[in-house]
Amino acid sequence: ADVEAEAARGAEEGGRKECPEGGGEDEEEQTDDDELGSSSQRDVLGSALSDSEEGDRCGDSDDEVGAEATVAAEERRALLATNRALHSRLARYLQMVRKGAEPAAVNIKSVVDLEARYSRCLGQVGELRDGLLQLRAMQERAASEARHRLADKEAKAAEIKDAFRDFKREIFAAAENSRTGRQLPDSVISQFEEQEELKEGEVERMRLANISRRNALRKMELALKQKEKLAEGIHLMDFEQLKIENQTLGEKIEERNEELLKLRKKTTTTVQVLTHTKEKLQFVQADSLRLKQNLADLEIELTKRRDTL
């Protein structure tokens, strides 16, 4: 009984020592969530930088690092949930020991096992946290390198653009009208420059649209590949069932085709009979007109003879 009481007191003291760490872990979870939000913003920046012409490989590495960071964050959340559950179980257990609800059920071995499991979980949480920090550091280094490269490229592009603008202005200043032989006025030069800026803006918009279309095409290709993988997993029974259904549908199609041929034959015979009947009707109508004409002539002759009589 004394040994059990000492074990219970030791477990209670261990729980009291570990409970503040749980609160600290909640604060660290909030800070980690904030850092995850900032890392998501960095992921967005990395994905935007990957759309540049020379940043495709860097964008792929950033996507891989972002995926690993997401997996590590999910594992960390699961371990934190397990840690909270263990904290709650330990608190309930200590309350039961303190109240003396079931003194016979207190087992020193179970307490030691729980402490060992708890320490292992804490060690795993620490390892995962260290791994997450390493991934964040790698991602930050990759993002900073990409930002430096982007700044260098933008500076070089601005220098080239300014030099090209100066060169064009020199050419415009030296240009002359072929008819009058005068130099071009400043208004015409500024008009040409404005038109060129509009064209450059349109080119940039088209380039962004092209990048978005390429990303959409990549996503659709990945979705299609996943569907193909799912289609490969069809069992033999499903294939045989589909084969039988296809055969029955083919037989139904043949029956419908035969019925269609019969209906076409009936239609042709009906059309032939109808044309023959129309021809006969036309002949009978012509004969009737001829007979009516003869009857009218005979009636005229009859009236004449009656008049003579």
C-alpha positions as CSV (number, residue, x, y, z in Angstrom):
1,A,0.0,0.0,0.0
2,D,2.9,2.4,0.8
3,V,4.5,1.6,-2.5
4,E,1.3,2.2,-4.4
5,A,0.8,5.5,-2.5
6,E,4.3,6.6,-3.4
7,A,3.7,5.6,-7.1
8,A,0.5,7.6,-7.1
9,R,2.2,10.6,-5.6
10,G,5.0,10.3,-8.2
11,A,2.5,10.1,-11.1
12,E,0.6,13.1,-9.7
13,E,3.7,15.1,-9.5
14,G,4.8,14.1,-13.0
15,G,1.3,15.1,-14.3
16,R,1.6,18.5,-12.5
17,K,5.0,19.0,-14.1
18,E,3.8,18.0,-17.5
19,C,0.6,20.1,-17.5
20,P,2.4,23.4,-17.9
21,E,4.2,22.0,-20.8
22,G,0.9,21.3,-22.3
23,G,-0.1,25.0,-22.1
24,G,3.3,25.9,-23.5
25,E,2.7,23.5,-26.3
26,D,-0.6,25.2,-27.0
27,E,1.2,28.6,-27.2
28,E,3.9,27.0,-29.4
29,E,1.1,25.5,-31.5
30,Q,-0.3,29.0,-32.0
31,T,3.1,30.4,-33.0
32,D,3.6,27.4,-35.2
33,D,0.2,28.0,-36.9
34,D,1.3,31.6,-37.4
35,E,4.6,30.4,-38.9
36,L,2.6,28.0,-41.0
37,G,0.5,30.9,-42.3
38,S,3.7,32.8,-43.1
39,S,5.1,29.7,-44.7
40,S,1.9,29.4,-46.9
41,Q,2.5,33.0,-48.0
42,R,6.1,32.0,-48.9
43,D,4.7,29.0,-50.8
44,V,2.5,31.4,-52.8
45,L,5.6,33.6,-53.5
46,G,7.5,30.5,-54.5
47,S,4.8,29.4,-56.9
48,A,4.6,32.9,-58.4
49,L,8.4,32.9,-58.9
50,S,8.3,29.5,-60.5
51,D,6.3,31.0,-63.4
52,S,9.4,32.9,-64.5
53,E,11.4,31.7,-67.5
54,E,14.5,30.5,-65.5
55,G,12.8,29.5,-62.2
56,D,11.1,26.2,-63.3
57,R,13.4,23.9,-61.4
58,C,13.4,26.2,-58.3
59,G,9.6,26.2,-58.4
60,D,9.5,22.3,-58.5
61,S,11.9,22.1,-55.5
62,D,9.8,24.7,-53.6
63,D,6.7,22.6,-54.3
64,E,8.4,19.5,-53.0
65,V,9.6,21.3,-49.9
66,G,6.1,22.7,-49.4
67,A,4.5,19.2,-49.7
68,E,6.9,17.8,-47.1
69,A,6.2,20.7,-44.8
70,T,2.5,20.1,-45.1
71,V,2.9,16.4,-44.3
72,A,5.1,17.2,-41.3
73,A,2.5,19.8,-40.1
74,E,-0.3,17.2,-40.3
75,E,1.8,14.6,-38.4
76,R,2.5,17.3,-35.8
77,R,-1.2,18.1,-35.4
78,A,-2.0,14.3,-35.0
79,L,0.8,14.0,-32.3
80,L,-0.5,17.1,-30.5
81,A,-4.0,15.6,-30.4
82,T,-2.6,12.3,-29.0
83,N,-0.6,14.3,-26.5
84,R,-3.8,16.2,-25.3
85,A,-5.6,12.9,-25.1
86,L,-2.9,11.4,-22.9
87,H,-2.9,14.5,-20.8
88,S,-6.7,14.2,-20.2
89,R,-6.4,10.4,-19.4
90,L,-3.5,11.1,-17.0
91,A,-5.6,13.8,-15.3
92,R,-8.6,11.5,-14.9
93,Y,-6.4,8.8,-13.6
94,L,-4.8,11.1,-11.0
95,Q,-8.3,12.3,-10.0
96,M,-9.4,8.7,-9.5
97,V,-6.2,7.9,-7.4
98,R,-6.7,11.1,-5.4
99,K,-10.3,10.3,-4.6
100,G,-9.5,6.7,-3.8
101,A,-12.3,5.4,-6.0
102,E,-10.7,2.1,-6.8
103,P,-7.5,1.6,-4.7
104,A,-7.2,-2.0,-5.6
105,A,-7.0,-1.2,-9.3
106,V,-3.9,0.9,-9.0
107,N,-1.1,-0.8,-10.7
108,I,2.5,0.4,-10.7
109,K,3.4,-1.4,-13.9
110,S,0.5,0.3,-15.8
111,V,1.7,3.7,-14.5
112,V,5.2,3.0,-15.6
113,D,4.0,1.9,-19.1
114,L,1.9,5.1,-19.4
115,E,4.9,7.2,-18.4
116,A,7.1,5.4,-21.0
117,R,4.5,5.9,-23.7
118,Y,4.1,9.5,-22.7
119,S,7.9,10.1,-22.9
120,R,8.1,8.3,-26.3
121,C,5.3,10.5,-27.6
122,L,7.1,13.6,-26.3
123,G,10.3,12.5,-28.0
124,Q,8.5,11.9,-31.3
125,V,6.9,15.4,-31.0
126,G,10.3,16.9,-30.5
127,E,11.8,15.1,-33.4
128,L,8.9,16.1,-35.7
129,R,9.2,19.7,-34.5
130,D,12.9,19.7,-35.2
131,G,12.2,18.3,-38.7
132,L,9.6,20.9,-39.3
133,L,12.0,23.6,-38.3
134,Q,14.6,22.3,-40.6
135,L,12.1,22.2,-43.5
136,R,11.1,25.7,-42.8
137,A,14.7,26.8,-42.7
138,M,15.4,25.1,-46.0
139,Q,12.3,26.7,-47.5
140,E,13.2,30.1,-46.3
141,R,16.7,29.7,-47.7
142,A,15.3,28.6,-51.1
143,A,12.8,31.5,-51.0
144,S,15.5,34.1,-50.2
145,E,17.7,32.7,-53.0
146,A,14.8,33.0,-55.4
147,R,14.1,36.5,-54.2
148,H,17.7,37.5,-54.7
149,R,17.7,36.0,-58.2
150,L,14.5,37.7,-59.0
151,A,15.8,41.1,-57.8
152,D,19.0,40.6,-59.9
153,K,16.9,39.7,-63.0
154,E,14.6,42.6,-62.5
155,A,17.5,45.0,-62.1
156,K,19.2,43.7,-65.3
157,A,15.9,43.8,-67.2
158,A,15.4,47.5,-66.0
159,E,18.9,48.4,-67.2
160,I,18.4,46.7,-70.5
161,K,15.0,48.4,-70.9
162,D,16.5,51.9,-70.1
163,A,19.4,51.3,-72.5
164,F,17.1,50.2,-75.3
165,R,14.8,53.2,-74.7
166,D,17.8,55.6,-74.9
167,F,19.0,53.9,-78.0
168,K,15.5,54.3,-79.6
169,R,15.4,57.9,-78.7
170,E,18.8,58.5,-80.3
171,I,17.5,56.8,-83.4
172,F,14.3,58.9,-83.4
173,A,16.4,62.1,-82.8
174,A,18.6,61.3,-85.8
175,A,15.6,60.3,-88.0
176,E,14.3,62.7,-90.7
177,N,11.1,62.8,-92.8
178,S,11.6,61.5,-96.3
179,R,9.4,64.2,-97.9
180,T,10.3,67.3,-95.9
181,G,13.8,66.4,-94.7
182,R,12.9,67.6,-91.2
183,Q,13.5,65.8,-87.9
184,L,10.6,64.1,-86.1
185,P,8.9,66.2,-83.5
186,D,8.8,65.2,-79.9
187,S,5.1,64.6,-80.0
188,V,5.5,61.9,-82.6
189,I,8.3,60.3,-80.6
190,S,6.2,60.3,-77.4
191,Q,3.3,58.8,-79.4
192,F,5.5,56.0,-80.6
193,E,6.7,55.4,-77.0
194,E,3.1,55.3,-75.7
195,Q,2.1,52.8,-78.3
196,E,5.1,50.6,-77.5
197,E,4.3,50.7,-73.8
198,L,0.7,49.6,-74.6
199,K,2.0,46.7,-76.7
200,E,4.4,45.7,-73.9
201,G,1.6,45.7,-71.4
202,E,-0.5,43.5,-73.7
203,V,2.4,41.1,-74.1
204,E,2.8,40.8,-70.3
205,R,-0.9,40.1,-69.9
206,M,-0.7,37.4,-72.6
207,R,2.4,35.9,-70.9
208,L,0.6,35.7,-67.6
209,A,-2.4,34.1,-69.3
210,N,-0.1,31.6,-71.0
211,I,1.4,30.7,-67.6
212,S,-2.0,30.2,-66.0
213,R,-3.1,28.1,-69.0
214,R,0.1,26.0,-68.7
215,N,-0.6,25.4,-65.0
216,A,-4.2,24.5,-65.7
217,L,-3.0,22.0,-68.4
218,R,-0.5,20.5,-66.0
219,K,-3.3,20.0,-63.4
220,M,-5.6,18.4,-66.0
221,E,-2.8,16.1,-67.1
222,L,-2.2,15.0,-63.5
223,A,-5.9,14.4,-63.0
224,L,-6.1,12.4,-66.2
225,K,-3.1,10.2,-65.1
226,Q,-4.8,9.6,-61.8
227,K,-8.0,8.5,-63.6
228,E,-6.0,6.2,-65.8
229,K,-4.4,4.7,-62.7
230,L,-7.9,4.1,-61.2
231,A,-9.0,2.6,-64.5
232,E,-6.1,0.1,-64.4
233,G,-7.4,-1.2,-61.0
234,I,-10.6,-2.7,-62.5
235,H,-10.9,-6.3,-61.6
236,L,-11.3,-9.2,-64.1
237,M,-14.9,-9.7,-63.0
238,D,-15.8,-6.2,-63.8
239,F,-14.2,-6.5,-67.2
240,E,-16.1,-9.7,-67.9
241,Q,-19.4,-8.0,-66.8
242,L,-18.7,-5.1,-69.1
243,K,-17.9,-7.5,-71.9
244,I,-21.2,-9.3,-71.5
245,E,-23.1,-6.0,-71.4
246,N,-21.3,-4.9,-74.5
247,Q,-22.3,-8.1,-76.3
248,T,-26.0,-7.8,-75.3
249,L,-26.0,-4.2,-76.4
250,G,-24.4,-5.2,-79.7
251,E,-27.2,-7.8,-80.3
252,K,-29.8,-5.2,-79.5
253,I,-28.2,-2.8,-82.0
254,E,-28.3,-5.6,-84.7
255,E,-32.0,-6.2,-84.0
256,R,-32.7,-2.5,-84.4
257,N,-30.8,-2.4,-87.6
258,E,-32.8,-5.3,-89.0
259,E,-36.0,-3.6,-88.1
260,L,-34.8,-0.4,-89.7
261,L,-34.0,-2.3,-92.9
262,K,-37.5,-3.9,-92.9
263,L,-39.1,-0.5,-92.4
264,R,-37.0,0.9,-95.3
265,K,-38.2,-1.9,-97.6
266,K,-41.8,-1.2,-96.6
267,T,-41.3,2.5,-97.3
268,T,-39.9,1.8,-100.8
269,T,-42.8,-0.5,-101.7
270,T,-45.3,2.0,-100.3
271,V,-43.7,4.8,-102.4
272,Q,-43.8,2.7,-105.5
273,V,-47.5,1.8,-105.0
274,L,-48.2,5.5,-104.3
275,T,-46.5,6.6,-107.5
276,H,-48.4,4.0,-109.5
277,T,-51.7,5.1,-108.0
278,K,-50.9,8.7,-108.8
279,E,-50.1,7.8,-112.4
280,K,-53.4,5.8,-112.7
281,L,-55.3,8.7,-111.1
282,Q,-53.8,11.2,-113.6
283,F,-54.8,8.8,-116.5
284,V,-58.3,8.4,-115.2
285,Q,-58.7,12.2,-114.7
286,A,-57.5,12.8,-118.3
287,D,-60.0,10.2,-119.6
288,S,-62.8,11.8,-117.5
289,L,-62.0,15.2,-119.0
290,R,-62.1,13.7,-122.5
291,L,-65.5,12.1,-121.8
292,K,-66.9,15.3,-120.3
293,Q,-65.8,17.1,-123.4
294,N,-67.5,14.5,-125.6
295,L,-70.7,14.7,-123.5
296,A,-70.7,18.5,-123.8
297,D,-70.4,18.2,-127.6
298,L,-73.2,15.7,-127.8
299,E,-75.4,17.9,-125.7
300,I,-74.8,20.8,-128.0
301,E,-75.6,18.7,-131.0
302,L,-78.8,17.4,-129.3
303,T,-80.0,20.9,-128.6
304,K,-79.4,21.9,-132.2
305,R,-81.4,19.0,-133.6
306,R,-84.2,19.7,-131.2
307,D,-84.3,23.3,-132.4
308,T,-84.5,22.1,-136.0
309,L,-87.4,19.8,-135.3
